Amino acid sequence: MRIWALILALIYTVYATSILSIDLGSDSLKIGLIGSGNLDVVLDKDSSRKLLSTVGFKGDDRLFGKQALQNSNKNPDTSYPHLKMLIGKTAEADSTQRWEAIFPAVDNSVTDRGTLQLHSHKDAYAIEELLAMQFHYARQLAQMQSGETIKDVVLTLPPYFSTYERQAVLDAVNLAALQPIALINDGTAVAVNYAMTRSFDSTPASYVIYDAGASSLSATFVEISSHSPPKKRFGSKQNTTEINVIGTAYDDSVGGVDLDHRLRDILADAFEQQHNLDQSWRGNARAWNKLLVEANRVKHILSANSETQATIEGLHDELDFKSTVSREQFKAAIEDYQMRWSAPISEVLAKTGRGIDGVDAVILTGGASRIPIIQSQVRAFVGDDKISTSVNADESAVLGAAFYGATFSKSFRTKPLTVHEASVYSMEGVGMDVSEHGTLLWKEGASLPTNNTISLPPRDATVVVKYTADSIPHDQQAAYMQLNVTGVDGALAEMNLSYEEAAAANVRVDIGVEHTSFSLVLPTAAELVVPAPASHDGLTGKLKEWFSVGAGGAKGEEKNENGTTTDSTTPTPPHAQEKRIKLTLSSLPASLQPMTVDLKGESMNKLMALNYAEAMEGLREETFNGFESKLYMLKALIENVDGKYDAFHNATLPEEMRALESAHATALTWLDEEGWSATLEQIQKEATKIGAIEQPVKERIRNGQVKAAALGDLQKALFAGRTFLKEARKNLTTTDESRYSFKEVDEFEAHLFQTENWLRPLMRKDGEAKPWEEGAYTATELEVAGRSVQDFFMELTERLPRKAEESVTESATESSQSTTSAPASEASSSGTHSDNSSGTQDTPGTPTPPNKSKSSGGIGQPLSLLTAQNPHIGEVSLFDVVPSVHGVAADLSHLDGTAVVKGYTKENDGLKHALTGANVVIIPAGVPRKPGMTRDDLFKINASICRDLATGIADYAPDAIVGVVSNPVNSTVPVFVETLKAKGVFNARKVFGVTTLDIVRSSKFVAEVLGKPNEAPQYTIPVIGGHSGKTIIPVISQSQPKVDISGDKLNTLVNRIQFGGDEVVKAKDGAGSATLSMAYAGSKFLNAVVSSVYADKPSVIQAYVYLPELPGGDAIKNDIGKDVSYFSVSLQLGKSGVEKVLPVGPLSDYEKGLLQEALPELDASIVKGVGFGKSSL
């Protein structure tokens, strides 16, 4: 049996290193992006540097930012502004009541968790879901601006946000499929931004960051200093800037939105007076919301002017409103707020024991800090000389957060920085066994992260972690979480101690609680702590004995480090102070319930459905607009008034032009009558009709342009070669052959002569051909000839002079520079690659270039090695376009296996000899993406290679089983199928896209998640869909044996399976990709095929196949809810290849979501492959 193998070129993955930062404001989000050497604010679609934090629905359309705010005038009931006021709050909270008073039109209800959910006309959304929509939209904007995939995010939050609110924000981040690398308080973020552009010394400078936002006020006291790091052996690093948060104070019940509220009342009174109305009209939700929007506009104008006009046409019952509002009038309406503006500054100074004289500056930030009424009161309190407006009030927090996020990544070089947040609240542990006053865990102002221990008597216990009575967050309950400790009785029984004896021996239970740098409160561990006894008598003697045994060994024995047991009567060593036994610790929310894993799953499915529907609608609109534009352009092309499209007309046959005119007229009629309501598939179908007529003409024109360019390049190469020969013969003497020999120069001249004689008559013949005729030569033939001249030329001109003792050696053979040859086209890590890899024969008479590609191995060599070891294989044929393939074959032929190994190149009908009689053909051929090459360019090259190889298989091995490894498999398999169909030899049972690596990774990664990495072979996980990114769908629910993996673990696992190749590329640090694992997977596939088809051992595999012509293929569309022609599924193999396509089986809701997300991408890949396959025949 003969197997043919080619090597897949290395595929380089560009890693997204950008970090997203989001300043979570009440009226707007600010979005920052740091990456690719730049730090900037992300613009929204209206080119604004901030995104209004409003989400809205207009029918089925979801709106964000300015569009959502404008929509609120017509649909106030489905517009949701200022969501920050509702995060982590119950329906009864003061903030919730305040929000409902300002935005009464929004329909809402209470969830089972006691939080608010807001209603659209079709659904209800939790606050976390709406917030996740904003985060997802922010990421979309950032990705459009950067052109990169973004996963990591840093968020700024108000310092007063409790653990409830922070957990709700993190839940929203998870729903948005983002990875939070840090949470930072907004005042601290401003301090970071301030510090990054200034220098400090070792004496701390003191600042108060005053933040006046839309819904709250806060003051953060920070100290900033700089310290020299300890000197190291090879010098010292840059000084480190240190930011310490000393204390915070806040008022979360007043802010800029409350000024809007008061100003709306002023405008409403004026409207009623102007039209002699009572207050009943205020129940008109649209009118009331319009007035609030106008109040916000007027507020900003009054910041810079003493008076302005408010104007709204048709405010209520077609009555217009127009009134003048003065700053004094506004100031009188909010007089009761006057002393509250500076209160947080006064409070934070009192908390920290500092005076205003000890503060270097009060830094103003937040949009409301620019309002004169607020700023003047703050200035009056601290003094003008203390006020600093040197930071951007709107953007300093989001830029500081981006700087802070960059310190967590090795991809960025930033100013060395350390940040220490401070706890805003005091917390304690209370319970029946805790001391009367409880255990204080930490006080307000404690530097984070911090932790503490609650010590209890030695028995099972329940403890409540709560905020202290004087430090309960506004709108929250004191109790935060309940901790339950069990397992104490069992531990005491093992020591043969009663509770009384344990208590007398000072045995205790320790519970660890941590306040993290994210300001979250988490339990760490519970342990039974057993102090070392002092003597052998009585109770202490029992403990002494237990200590000697070692908590689980036998009496009179102790375990050595290697696990063996020896006799021992040695007393307890003096350094054995205590032993700790791990206990069972569980936690429950004590008041507000966070989202459960199941709720998050339901929310993710809901949001994914929305995102998918929007993406499909966006694609439909884009396709429609593109088709409409195409028809207008086609009209100009057909008419060709100014001769602009002469090239197209010259290359078009008369019957083709008539068909194009008819199709164009039909499409215009369809567009006017049906197109506006047509589905995406219908629009694409109509566009395909036009394209089918137009494409052959375009291909002719493109081929002509490529041919012209290739001819020009060849002529330039010939001219350069002749110029070189003239100089070479002038300078070369019989005594100086240090760079090249006479014989080599003669060989080059002969090669030039051969190429010129081949080209000259063909040029004359080609010039006589019609524009729509193929011509005397192809672009590929010209490129091959040009490369042959260029390679020969570069070999001679770039060679270094040989040493004297070497220069006298003359050889007509070429010296191979390949460091690690391989049986196929393979790109080295340096990016060079061998010629084309197409496997086609040269046209007779076309000069063949001496190939000097430097291959580094990859998939081909290990795959060839594994293939040659299969006892069922009698012959392995290796094919490449470089001569080094013979060396690889020689190397493998030394194995003591059953296979004969041979190597072939294109010369002497090598492809024909390699393929003739082959039973199985494995194809991992391709080239890597190079700088300046688009993904479409890469696809066309690799698709061309696959097309040419398929042609060779059709000619020389039409009955062979074909395994396609060449990426992108989702598209290259359709190229193979269409080529084999055109040649009349296609057999769906024998053509496979090799997806085995996805199954291999699934088994290994699942075993690792379960903590059983050595048991990977025991786990079988089906993987359906395609073979790239999100089209890879691991069906964990069908694992054999069954596994229980859910939540974040499941998300992480699936992502790792889908993008496992990225992990390898990153680990190899630019030195390669997943070559060894791919070779292993390719070998598993090959062995399964050989065993089933040729060794009569039927088996089930998974592969990417053409479904319509396979038994059971039609049933797959019912399983997945879509008619697809290609899909990766389980297959029953037998002597004829695929015996039957097996059902997909039941999918979990989570997997159904993955499927829906994968199908559009898979469809597009299939269409691309089929289109290429058909158009290039």
N, C-alpha and C positions, 0 to 999 in steps of 0.2 A: 504494500500500500504506500502511496506517495502523498506527502503533505507539503504544501507550499506556504511559506511564511514571508511577510514583509514587515518592516519595522515602522511603527508610528512615530512621527516627529514629536518632539517635546512641545507641549502646549504651555505657554506662560500665562499665568493668571495675574492680573493687576489687582493688588490688594487695596481696598478702600481704607485710607488712613484718616479720613476726615472725621471730625467730632462735631456733633450738633450741640448747641447750647440754646436753652429756652428760658427766657425770663417770664415766669407765669404771672402776668399782670391781670388785674380785674377787668379793665376795659380793653386791653390789648396785649398781645404776645409780641415780644421781641425775639427774633431768631438769629443766632450767631452761628458762624461756621468757620472752623479753623482746619486748614488742610492745604496741601500742595504749596506750603510756604506763605499762605495768605491767611489773614484774619479779617473777616468782614461781616456786616449785617446782611442777612438774606432779605431780598425784596419780595413783596407779594406780587400778584399778577397785575396790580395797578401801579407797580413801581414804588410803592410806599415802603418805608423802612420799618414799619410796624404793621402787624396783622391784628385788626380789630377782633377781640375775642368773643365773637358772636357766631353761633351755629344756627342755621335756619333751614326750613324745608319749604319749598314752593312746589306743591304737587309731589311728583316723584324726584324732583331735583333737590340735591343737598347743596347748601350754600355756605360760604365762609367769608369772614372779613367784611369788607365794604359792601359786597353784594348781599350778604346776610343782613347787614344793618339797613340797607335800602329796602330790602324785602320786608323788614319789620313794620314799615308804614302801612303796607297792604295786608300783611299776614302776621300781626303781632302775637297771635296765639301759637304760632309755630316758629318763633324766633327766640333764641335763648342767649341773652347777653350776660356778662358778669358771673359766669359759672363759678369763679373762684370763691364767691361768697357762700356757695353751697357744698363745697368739697368737705367730706367727712363730717357732715352735720346732720342731725336728726330733723325731722319735719317740724318739731316743736322749738327748735333753737331760735334764739333772737336773730341771728344772721338770716335764717330762712324766712322769718316773719318780715324782716326788713326788706329782703329781696322781693317777696311777694307784694309788699306795699308799693314798691317802685315799679314792678312789672306785673300788674294784676291780670293782664290778658292771657298769660301763659297757662294752659290747662295742665294740671299736675295731679299726682296721687302719691300715696305712701307705699314704699316697698315692704316686703316681709322683714327686711333688716331695719326698718324704721327710718330710712333715708327717703329723700324726695326723688321721684322720677317724673320727667317731663314728657308730654304727649305730643306726637305729630298726629296727622289725620289717619295714619295707618298703624302706628306702633307707639310704644313708650320706651324711653331711654333713661337708664340710670345716669347719674352725674359722671361716674367713671367712664361710661361709654361715650358720652358727649365730649368729655375731655380727651379721650383717646382719639376721637375723630379730629380734634384740633391738632394733636401731636402728629397724627398720620399725615395730615395736610401740610403741617410745617416741614415734615421730612420730605414730602414730595417737592415742595418749593426748593428746599436745600439741594435735593438731588438734581433737579432741573438746572440749578445754578452751577453746581459743581461737576455734573456729569459722572458722579460716583455713587455707588451704593453706600448708604449710611445706616449704621446700626447703633452706634454709641451716642449717648446723650448725657449732658449735664443740665440739671434744672436748678433754677433759683426759686426759693420759696420764702415766704415771710418768716421771720424768726419765731413768731408766736404760733406757727403751725404746730399743733400737737401731734402725737404719734398717730392718732386716728386720721388726721388730715394727710400726713405724710404717707401713710399706708395706702390711702385712697389714690393719691397721686401716683404711687408706684404701681398700683393695680392698673391705672389708666395707661401708664407707660408700657406695661406688659401687653395690654390689649392692643396697643399700637405697634407691637412687635419691635420695640426698641429695647436696647440694653442700657440701663442706667449705670454709669460709672461713678457718679457722685451726685449728691444733693448738697447745695450750699445755700445758706441764708442770703437774702438779697443784699443786706447791708454788708456782709462779709465779701460778697462778690464785688461790690463797689470798691471796697478797700483793696482787693486784689488788683482791680483795674488801676486804681490810684497808685499803688505801690510799684506796679510793673514798669512805669515810665519815670520813676523817681529814684533817687539814691538816699540811703539812710545810714546812720552809724549805729554803734552799739547801744547808745542811749535811746530808749524807746520814745517815739513821738506819739502823742495822744490825739485821737480824732473821734468826733461824734458824727456818724453817718445818719443824717436825718432823711427819712424816706416818706414823702407825702404821696400816697397813691390814690387810686380811684375809690377804694373801699376801706382804706386803713391808713394809720400813721405808725411809724416806728422809729426808734432811735437805737443805734448800736454803738457802744463805746469800744474802740479798738486801739491797740498799741502796735506800732510798726517799728521794727528795728532790723539791723543787719549784723551778721556775725561771720567771722572768718572760720572756715572749717579746719579741723586738725590737719596739719601737713602730712602728706603721704610720701612714700619713698620717691616717687617721680614728680614731686612738686605739689602745689596746692591748687585747689579748685577755686572757682569764683565764689565771692561772698554769698551767703544764703540770707534772703529776706524772710523775716519771721513776722507773721500776723497773729496776734493773740486777741481774741474777743473777750473782753472783761465783763461785759454785761449788756443787757437789752431791756427796753421798755416799749410798750406799744399801746395803741388804742384801735381796736379792730371794729369799732362801731361808728366810725365817722371817716369820710373821705370825699374825694371829688364827686362821686355819684350822688352823695347827699346834697351837695350844692346844686347839682342838676335838678334834684327833686324839689328843692326850695324855689329855684328859679322857675321851674314849671308852674308852681303855684302862683308866682307873680304873673306869668304870662296868662294863666287860666283866668285869674281875676280880671286882667285887662280885657280879655276876650269877652267875658260875661258882661263887663261894663260897656264895652263897645257895642254889643248887640242886645243889651238888656235881657240876658239869659239867666236862668237859675242854674244850679250845679248839676242838674240831672244829665246834662250832655256829657259829663265826665265819665259816664258809663260807656261811652262810645270808645271801644278799645283802640280802633285805628286812630281816631283823633287824639286820644290821650297819649298814644305812643309817638305820633308826629310831634306833639308839643314837647315831649321829652327830648327827642332828637334835636329840635330847634333850640331847646334850653341849653344843651351841651354846646352847640355852635356859638350861641350868644355868650356863654361863660368864657370861652376861649378868646373871643373878641374883646370882652371887658377886661381881660388880663393886660391888654395894651392900650385900651381906649376908655375914656370916661363915660361914654354912652354909645349905644348902637341901636339898630332897628331889628325887631323880630318880624318876620313876614312868612305867612303860610297861606297859599291859595286853597280855597275850598276846604277849610279845616273841618267844618261840621255843617251838614245840611247846605252845602255849597256857599257857606258864609266864609269870606276871606278874613284873614287876621293880619293886622299891621299895627305895631306899637313900638314906641321908643322906651328903652330900658337903660337906666343909669347905673353906674357902679355904686353910687351911694344908696340907691334903692336896693340893690342886691346886697350890699353890706349890712343894711338894717335888717334884712330878712334872715341873715345868718348870725346875728349878733350873739345868740346863745352859744355858738361854737367858738367864740373869740378866744377864750382862755384854754381851749382844748388843743389848739394847734401846737403850742410849745410844750404841752404837758409831758409827752414822752421824753423830751430832753431833760426837763427838770427831774423826772422820775429816775432816769438812768444815772444821772449825776448823784442823786441821793443813794441809789442802790450800791454804787461803786465807791462812795465816800470821796468823790472828787468834786472840785469846784470848777466853775467855768474858766477861771484864770489858769488852771492847769491844762486846759485843752488847747492844742495848737490851732485847730480849725474845726468848724462845723461844716461838713460837706453836704450840700443840698442835692437831693436826687429825687426822682419820681416826678411824673407829669404835673401833679398838683402843686409841687413846690414852686412853680413859676407863677401861680396865681397871686397877685399883689396882696390880697387880703391875708393869705396865709403867710407869705414871705415877710411882710412887714411886721407881723406879730412875732415871728421867730427872730427877726433882726432886733426887735425891741428887747427881747428876752436875753439874747446872747451878746449883743453888740455888733455893730457893722464890721468891726475889725476882725471878728472871728468867722464871719461868713465866707465860705469858699464855694464859688460856682464854676470851678475849673474843670469839672467833669461833665460829660454829656448826661443830662438828667434822665434822658430816655434810654440811652444805650450803654451806660457804664456798667450796669449789672450784668447784662448779657455778654458783654465783651470780657468782663472779669471772670464770668463762669467759663467761657471758652478758654481763657488763659489757664484757669484752674484745671480744667479737663485735660489740657495738653501736658500737665505735669504728671499725669498718670500713664502716658504713652511714651514708649521709646522712639516713636516715629518723629517726635518733635524735640528740638533743643530750645529750652526756655530758660529764663532767669531762674536760678535755684530758689525755691519757695517752700515754706512750711506754713500751714494754716491750722490754727486750733480754735474750733468753735466752742461755744459755751452753752451749757444746759440752760434753758429758759425757765424750767420748772423744777421744783423739788419733788422727789418721789420717795415712797416708803413701802415697806412690806408689813402687812398686818395679818393676824390670824389668831386662832385659839392658843397656839403654842408660842406665839411671838410675845415679846415683852409688852407690858401694859401700854407703853408709848409707841410701840412698833419699832421697826428697824429702819432708820434713815438710810436710804441707798445713796443719794447724792443731793446736794443743795443746788439751788439756782446759782448759776455762775460757774459751776464745776467745768473744768476743761474736758473736752470730748476727744476721743472716746474715753469712757470710764466704766468701771464695774465695781460691784460690791457683793457681799455674801450675807445671806440670811441664815442664821444658825438656830436650829430647833432641837428639842429633845428627840431621842432615838425612837421614833415611831412614824407611821404614815401620817401625812399632814396635808392640809390645804392652806395656802397662803394667797392673799390678794395683794397685788402690786397696785398702788394707787398714788395719785397726786396728793400731796399734803394739803391740809385744810386751807392753808394760806397761799396755795400755789395752784389752784384748780384752773385749767384753761377756760377761757370764756366759752360758753355754749357747750361745755363738755361735763360729763360726770366724773366724780373723783376716782372711782374704781376703773382700772384699765384692764388688767388680766388676772385670771385665777390660775395658780400653779398647784398641781396635784402631784404629790410624791408618794410612790408606793414601792413595795419590795423590802421595807425595813424589817418586818417580822421574819421573812425568810433569811435575811442576812444574819440576824441575831441567832436564829435557830442553828445556822451552820457553825456559829461560834459557841453554841451551847450556853447562851446567855438569855436571861429574862430581861424584860424592860427595866425592872428595878435595878438589876445588876449592871446593865449597860449605863443607866443614868448615873449610878453611883461611881462608875469608872470614867465618867465624863465623856462617854461616847455621844456623838451628836450627828445631826443631819445638817449638811451645808448645801444651800441652794445658791447658785451663781446667777446674777442678773447683770446684763450689760446695756449701757447706753451708747449706741454706736455713733460713728462719725456721721451717719445719715440722720441722726437724732431719733432713731428707732429704739424701742425698748424690747429686749429679747432675753429669754432665759437661756443660760449656757449649759448647766449641768446640775445634777443633784447627786451627792455622795454621802455615804455613811463614813464618818471620820472616827477612827479608833486610835486613841492615844496609846503609846507604848507603855506597858506596865512597869512598875518600879521593883517588884519582888515576886517570889513564887507563892507567897502565902495567899490562901483564900481565893477571893475573886480575881485578884491580880495574877494569881497562879494560873487560873483558867486562860486569862488573856496572854500570859507568858507562853503557855503551851500553844495557843493559837498562833501567836506571832512566830514561834519556832517552826510550827508545821507549815505555815505560809498560806493560809486561807484556801484550803482545798487539798493539801497533801495529807499523808497518813501520819499518825502519831509517831514521833521518834524519827521522822524522815524529813528531809528538805530537798528541794529541787535545785540542781546546779543550773548554770546558764544554758547548758546544752540540753536541758530537759530531763536528764537522768536523775534518779533518786538515790540518795545515800543515807546511811544511818547518821543521826546527829543528836547529841545531847548538849550541844553548845548553847549557852544562854543567849538571850536576845542581844544582838550587837548593840553597843552603846549609841551608834548613830541612827538606830531605828526609832525615830521619834513618833511616827504614826503611820497607819495604813488607811487607804481610802478605797471604798467599795462603791462601784457605780450603781445608782438606783434608777428607777424608772421615773421620768419627769414628763408630765404633759401640761399643756397650757390651753386655756379657753378664754375668749373675749369676755370681759366682765360687764361690758355695757354695749357700745356700738359694735355691730357685727361687720367685719370686713367681708369682701367677696370671697366665696368659697371656690375651690377648684372647679366644681361643676358649673357654678355661675359664670366663672371666667370662660369656660369652654363654650357655654351657650352664647355669651356676649361676643366671643371671637367669631363664632359662626355667623352671628347676626351682622357684625361689622364686615366680615369677609364677603358676605352676600351683597352688602351695599357697595363695597369697593369694586367688586366684580361687575355688578350691574352698571356702575358709573363708567368703569373702564370700557365695557362693551358699548355703551352709548357714545362715549367719546370716540371710540374707534369707528363706530357707524357714521358719526358726523364727519370725522376726518376723511373716511373713505368716500362719503357722499360728496363732500366739498372737493376732494381730489378728482373724483370722476367728473363732476361738473366742470371743473377747471380744465380737465383733460379734453372734454368735448369742445370747449371753446378754442383751445389750442389746436385741436385736430381740424377744426373748420378753417383756421388760418393756414394750416399745412396743406389741406386739400386745395384751397383756392390759390395759394402761392402767388399772391398779387405782385410782390416786389422781387420774386425770384429767390427769396430767402431759403426756401426749402427745395432748391433744385436738386441737391444731392439725394434727397429722399425720393423725388419723382424719377430721377434717373435710375435709381436702384429698384424701382417698382414695376412689376409687370402690368400691362393694361388690365387684365382680369382682376389682379389684386387691387388696383385703384378703384375699379367699379365696385368690388365687394366692400371696400373700405367706405366709400361714399354711401352705399346702401345701409351698412351697419351704423354709420354715424347718424343718418337721418332717423333710423329706427330708435336709436338710443336717446336722441333729443326728445322724440315724442314720448317715449317711456318715462324719461326724467320729468317732463311736465305733468304727465297724467298719474303716474304711479310712484315715481321716485321719492317724493317727499315722505311717504309713509312706508317705504320699503324697508325690509330688514337688512342687516349687514350682509347676510348670505346672498340675498337677492341683488344687492348693489354689486357685490364682488362678482357674481355670475354675469351681470351685464357688462362689467368692465372687462371680464375675461374674454368675452366675445370680440370686443374691439382689439384687445391685446393679441389674440390669436392671429388676427389678420396683419396687424402692425409689426409684430415681433420678428417675423422672418426678414422683413425689409430692414429693420433696425440692426438685426444681427449681420446682415450683409454689409451695411455701412460701417458698423463697428469693426467687422473683420477686415474691411478695406483699410480703415484707419490704423488698425493694429499691424496689418501687413506693411503699410507704408512706413510706419515707425520702425518695424523690424528690418525692413529693407534699408532704411537710412542708417540704422545702427550697424548692420552688416557692412555696408559700404564704408562707414567710418572706420570700422575695425580693419577692413582690408587696406585702406589708405594708411592707417597707423602702422600696420604690419609692413607695408612696402617701405615706408619711411625708416622704420627700425632696421630693416634688412640692409638698406643703403648705408646707414651709419655703421652697422655691425660689421659689414664686409670691409669697410674702410679702416676700421680700428683693429680688427682681428688679425693677429699674426700667427705664424706657425709656432712661435715660442710663448704666446700668451693666450691660454685657454682657461684663465682663472675663473670666469663666470659661465661660459658656455663653449661648447666645442664646435669645430667646423661642421661636424656631422649633424649636430642639433640645428644649426643655422640652415643647413641644406634641407633638413627635414621640414623646417618651418616654411621655407620657400616653396617646397613641393606641396605642402598643405595649402598655402595661399593659391598656388597655381590650380590645384584641384578644385578649390572652392570657386574661384573666378570662372573656370571653365564650366562648372555646374550651373552657375548663376546666369551667365550671359545669355544663352539661348532661351532660358526660361523667362527672363525679363521680356524678351521680344514677344514670346508667345502670350505671356500674361497681359501685355499691353493691348493685344488684339481681342481679349475677352470682353464680353458685355458686362455691365455693372452687376447684373444679377447672376452671372455665371461664376463658378468657383475659381477659375483662373489656373495658372500653370503651377503654382506652389501655394502652400499655406503659410500662415504666420509662424506656426510652430516649427516648420522646416527652416524658415529663415532664422528664427531664434536659436535653433540648434546649431546651425552653421555659424551664426555670429558668436555664440558661446565657445564653439570649438576654436575659432581664431583667437578670441579674447583670452581663453584659458591658456592656450599655447603661448601667446604673447606675454601674458602676465607671469607665466612660469619662468620664462627666460629673463625678463627685465627686472623682476623683483628678487631674483636669486642672489644671495650673498656670495662674494668671491670665495672660492675654495682655497684651502690651505695648499701650500706648495706641494706637499707630498701627495695631496689628493688630486691636484689639478691635472696630473698627467694621466689619470685614469679616465678612459673614454668608454662610455657605454651607451648603447642604443636603447636600453630599457629605462623606464622611469622608476624613480625611487619613491615608494609609497610613504606618504606623510600621515596616514591614518594611525591614530594612537590606539583606538579600539574599534575595529571594523565590525560591521553588522550586515546581516543578509538583506538589507533593504535601505530605502531612503530614510535617513535619520538626521535630525538637526542636533548639533552639539550644543553644549551650554553657552558657547560663544555666539551662537546664532547662525553659523554657516550651515549650508545644507547641500545634499547631493542633488544631482540633476533630475528634476521633475518627478521622479518616482512613478511615472505613469505606466511603466512596463510595456509600452508599445515598441514595435520595431522601427528602426530608422528607415526612411524612404530610400530606396536604392539610389546611390549616387550622392546622398547627403553626407557631408563630412561629419565624422564622429569625433567629439572632443575628448582629449585625454583628461579624465576627471580626477581632480585633486581634492575632493571633499574630505574634510576632517571629521569623521563620525565619532561619537563618543559612546555608542551603544545605547541601550535604553530598553524598550520592550523586546525588540527582535532577538537579541542575544540570549537573554534568559528564557524567552519563549521557545527559541530553537533548541536550547539545551534540554528543557523539560519535554519537548516534543520527541526528541531523539531517544528519550528513555522509555517511551511507551512501548511495551512488548508486542503490541498488536500492529505496530507500524513497521513496514519493511524498508521504506525509502523516504528520506526527507530532502526535498529540493528547495534550496534557498535562492531567491532572486533579488538582485540589486542592480543599479545602474553604475556602481563603482566596482573596480576590480577587486577591492579588498574582501568582497564576498567569498572569493575563493579561499582566502586565508581563514575565514570563519568556518567554512565547510571543512577545511583540512583539520582545524582544531577539533571540531566536533566528531570528525571521523575516527579520532583516537579513542572514543568511548567504547567500552566493551559491551555495547548493547546490540540489539538485533537490527537496527536501522542502518542503511547505507546513506551517507550524507553527501550531497553534491551541491555545488554552487554555480550559478549562472549569471551572466550579465546580458546586456542587450545585443552584444556582438554575436554573430553566427547563429541567429535565430534562437538566442538563449531563452526568451520567453516561451517560445513554442516548445522547446525541449523540456523546460521546467514544468509546463502545464500538462503536456500530453500524457494521458493515462492517470492523472491525479484523481483521487477519490474525494479528498477534502482540501479546500483552499481557505487559508486564514489570511485576512487582509487588514493589517494595521498601518497602511501606508498614508503618508501625508506630509505636509510641511508646516513649520511653526509660523505664527504671526510675527512679522517683522515691523520695525519702526516705520510709520507712514502707511502701513497697510491696514485698510478697514476690515471689519469682520466679514463684510460682503466679499471683499477681495479674497480673503482667506477661504471662504466657502467655495468660491468659484474655482480656485486652484485645486483644493482637495476634491471637490466634486468632479472636476475634469480628470483628476487622477483615477478616481473610482470609476468614472465612465469608461476610460481607456482600459482599465484592468478588467472590467466587466466584459468589454468587447473581446479581450484576449481569452477570457474564460469561455465565452460563447463559441469562439472559434476552435479552441484546443481542448477544453474540458467541460463540455456542455452538460454532462451528467454529474459533475462534482457537487458536493455539498459546500456551500459558501458561508463562511463566518466573517461578518464585516465588523471590524474594530475601529476603522477610520472615523474620526469625529468630524462633524456632529452626526452621530449615528441616526438621530431622528430624521435627518435629511439625506444622509449618504445611502441608507438602505433603499429609499425610494429611487435614488439615482440608479442603483444597481438593478432594481426591479424593472424600471422603464427601459433600460438598455437591453436587458435580457429579453424583455417582451418584444422589443423591436427586432431582435435577432431570431425570434421564434423559438427560443429554448428555455423560457422561464418556467420553473416548477416551484410553486409556492412552498412545497414541502421541504425544499432544500436550500432556502435562502434565509439567513438569520442575522439579526443585529445582536452582537454579543453584549449582553448586559450583566454578565455573571459577577462582575466586580461589585455591583450594587447589592447582590445577594450575599456575597462574601463579607462586605462591610457591615451589612445588617446583622449577620450572625455574630460577628466579632464585637460590634459596638453594643448590642443588646446584652451580651455576656458581661461586658465591662460595666454597664450600668447596674447590672444585678450583682456586681462584686464577684463574678466567676469568670475572669478572663481566660482561664485555662480550659473552660468547658464550652468554648464557642462552637465547636462542631456539633454539639448536641442541639443547638437551636436552629430551626429552619423557619425563615421569615420570607413570605412571598413579597416580591417587589413588582409593581405593575406600572403602566404608563409609558414613559420614555426613558432616555438615558442621558439627561442633562438637567442639572439644577432642580427646579420645582416640578419638572415633569416626572421626576423619580418619586414614586409613592410607595414607601414601605408599609405593608399591611401588618402592623404589629398585632392587631387584634386576632389574626389567624396564625400567630406563632405556634410552633410545635416544639417543645411543650408550651403551654399557655404561660404568659407573663403578665404582670400587673405593673404597668408603667404609665403614668399620667401627668398632667399639669406641666410645669416648667421642664421636668425631666424628659417628658415625651417631646416637647417642642425642641429642646436642645438635641435630643437623640435624632429626630427626623432631620433637622437642619444639618447635623454632622454627616448623616448618610447621604443627603442630597449634595452637599458641598465638601465631601471628604477629600477630593483632589486638592482643594485649596489648602487644606491642612498640611498635606505632604509638600506642596510647593513652598509654603511658608517655612516649614521645618528644614527643607533643603536650602533655603536662603538663596534662591536664584540658581542653584546648581542642578536643577532637574525637576521632574514631576513624578507622578505616581506610576513609575515604569515597572518596578518589580511586582507590585501587587496586581497590576494589569496583566503582566505576563503570567502570573500564577492563575488569575481568573480565566485568562484565555486558554491556559492548559487544562483547567477543570472543564471548560466548555468542550474543548477538543476531545478529551478523554471520554466524556459522557456521550458525545456523538459517535465516536469510534466504537464504544462498547455497545451502544444500542443498535446502530445500523449494521456494523460489520462483525460484532461478536455475539449477536442474538441475545442481548441482555436489555430488554426494554426498560426505559427509565423516564422520569419526569424532570424536565429542565424548564428554565424560564428564559425567554429571549424575545426580541422585538421582531415581529413578523408581519407579513401582508395577509390580512384576515379574510378578504372576500373569497379567496379560492381554497380555504382550508376548512375541513370538517369541524363544525362547532364555532367557526369564526363569526357567523351572523349573530349568534347568541350574545356575543360580547357587547354589542350596541345596546341590548336590553339591560345587561348587567350594569353598564356605566351611564346609560341614559343619553347616549350620543352615538351617531353613526360615524365611526372612524375607520379608515382603511388600514392603518398601522397602529400596533399597540404591543406593549410588552406584557406577556401573560404566561401562565403555566402551560406546558406542552407535553403531550404524551409522545415519546419517540419510539420508533420501531424500525424495521428493515427499510422502509421506504422514506424515512425521514420523519416528518411530523405526521403522526397517525391521527391526532385529535387535539383541538384546542380545548383546554379545560375551563370551566366557569371561573369567573373572578371570585365568586363567593360573597358572603355578607361583609359589608364594610361598616365600621363605626361612623358616627356622625363626624368625628374629627377627620377620618380618612375620606369621607365624602367631601368635606371641605377642601382637603388637599387635591382631590380629583377635579373639583370644579375650578380650582386655581390653576391646575396643570393643563387642562384641555385647550384653552386658547393658545398657549405657547406651543403645545404639541401640534395643533392644527396648522399654525403658521409655519412650523418647521417642515411638516409634511408637504404643504403646498409649495414651499420653496424647493424641496427636493424633487417633487414630481415635475414642477415647472421647468427646472433645469434639465432633468432627464429627458423630457419631451422636446424642449427647444433645441437641444444640442445634438439630436439624432440626425 
